[in-house]
């Protein structure tokens, strides 16, 4: 087993960087996982959240599965509508 020594300044710097990385990961996980906070999501965010393609999302818009708002060529979805879609299609285990 090797022992590594370092100055307290170097240790503090590494510790600070790890804390920043932890905060970034927490922020990303809150952004993409249940429960979704109420906000507007664009196509890319919805595709990433539902793990679907852009074409599938287009089908959901066309058949009324997901409500949306369009401003110019940009389309947005309420996160609560995405959550409702997930809840509506939730299937409990058979145990």
Secondary structure, 3 states (H helix, E strand, C coil): CCCCCCCHHHHHHHHHHHHHHHHHHHHHHHHHCCCCCCCEEEHHHHHHHHCCCHHHHHHHHHCCCCCCEEECCEEEEEHHHHHHHHHHCCCCCCC
